[in-house]
Amino acid sequence: MNPDQEGAQFLAPEKRGRAVTCGRFPLEKAVHPPTFWKSVVTGDPYKVRGMWIAACNPLLSQTHPLVTEKALRDHLEFTVVSDFFMTPTAALADMVLPAAMWLETDDVVNLHKIWCVLARKAVARVGEVRDNREVILELAKRLGMDAAFPWKDYHDYLQWVLKESGMTFDAFCCYVPV
């Protein structure tokens, strides 16, 4: 794992110590979910004003659902949920984006570059569904975050995932191990 890819380098030094969990849970790479939702409700260490929840239904999948519901319903100014179905969490959102399922998009799934699996688009997308990563890349461009998201499009991102293998995405699609 490359610590330079975690994103902290894009935060101003004075903001790095303001993380919700501030190192209290060293084995948790991102954030301890119960602590995060409590932080949304209390505003400590800062007020979370908006959120984009992608492919997750925290009301049904995480602990302390009453705190999560209170955070979503009463403490966020704007919430977007991107999912396949209208979940209980999506029902509380201000905006719901239709997400593409794994059969509707190409992908290279990797576990910290230890192994890779190719997933090929098998069915056509219906309606306005988009892969969450496509939406993230487009949003990052519009917000001027090119340094953090340097890929021109999702295909370019897939090329980057495979870069260390020496293969292009197209070559990986045709590869047959002997």
N, C-alpha and C positions, 0 to 999 in steps of 0.2 A: 504494500500500500504506500502511496506517495502522499505524505502530509501536505505537499504543496498544492494538491488538488482538492483540499477540503473547503476552500473558500475563505478562510480567515484572513488570508493575505489581502483581500479586497475591503476589509473593514479598517476604519481609522484606528490607530493604536489605542486611543482613549475609549473606544467602544468594545474592544475585545474582552475586557473584563466584566462587561455588563450582561453576559449570557445569563439566561434564566436560571440555569443550574450552577453556573460559576464553578465548575470543576467538582461539585459535590458528588457526582456519580462518574468516576473516571472510566468505567467500562462502558458507559453509554456514550456512543460517538456523537449523537445529535443532541437530543434533549430527553429528559425523563418525563414521559407523558403526564403523569399525575401532577408533577411540579409545574409543567407548562400550563395546564388548564387552570390550576390554582392561581398562577401568575396572571392569566387573562382576567380572572375575576377580581383579584386584589389590586392589580396594577403594579405589583412589586416584582422585579426591580424597575419596570417601566410599563407603560400602557401599550398593549398590543391593540392596534386599531382595526386591522384587517387581516384576512387570511384566505389562502387558496388551498383547499383540501383536495388532493388528487388521489383517486382510486383507494379511498379509505373511508370507513364508516365508524368514526370514533365513538359515536353514541352506542353502538352495539359491540365494538371490538376492543374497547379499552376499559380500564377500571374507572370507578367513580363517574358513572354516566350522568348522575344528577348535577355534578359540578360542570361536566362537559356541556350539558344542555343549557345550564345557566350562562356559561361563557358564550356559547353560540347565540342564544336567544337575547341576552340582556347586555353583553359587554363588548361585542365587536360592532364596529360601525359598518363594515362591509365584509361579506363572506361569499366566496365563490367555491362551488364544489364541481369537480370534474369527475364523472363516473359513468358507468354503463347503465345503471338503473336509478330510479328515484328512491334513494335510501332514506331512512329517518334523518340522517345528517343532512342530506341534500334538501329535504323538505324545509329545513330551517335556513337555507342559504338565500342570499339576495339574488344570486345568479347561478344557474346550473348549466355547465358546458357538457355536451355529449362527447364522451371519450371513445376513441377507437379501441376495439378489443384486439387481443394479440393476433387473431387470425386476419385482421384488417391492415396489418402493417409489417414491414420488414424490420428485423431487429437482430442484433448480436448481443446475446445474453452472456455476461461473463461474471465470474466470481473473482474479483481482485486480480484479474488476468492470469488466474491459475488454470481455468478451463473456459472454453467458449462453446456456445450452442447457437446455431443459426436458426432463426425463425423466419420463414418466408410468408409474405402476404398470400393468403389462400382464397379470400373472398373479397368482393368489392365493398367499399364503404357505402353506406346508405345515409342519405341526408347530409347533415353538416358535421358529422363526427370527425375528430382530428386526434392524432396521437398527442398525448400530453407534452412530450418533448418537442414536438413541432410548435406547439403553443408557447412553451417556455422560450424557445429560440426566437420566435417572432416578438414576444413581449420584451425580451432582453434587448433586441435591436432597437425597438421603439423607445426604450428607456436609456439608450446610450451605454449599455453594459457590454460592449464588444470585448473588452479585456477579459471579462469573466466568462463570456460565451463566444469564443472566437470563430465558431463554425458558421459558414454562410447559409447552410440549410441542414436538414436532418440527414441527408445522404452524406454530406461532408462530416457530420458527427460520427456516422457509422464508419467512415474511412479512418477517422482518428482513433476509434476504439480498437481497430485492427492494426494500427500503425506499427506497434512493436513486433507484430508477427511477421511483418514484411509482406503482407498480403493486402490487396485491395478488397473492397466488399464484393465486387464482381468475381474476383478470383476465388474468394472464400465460398461464394455460392456454388462454384463449379468444382471445388475441391472434393476429391474422393480419397480417403486414407487407404493406403495399401496394406 
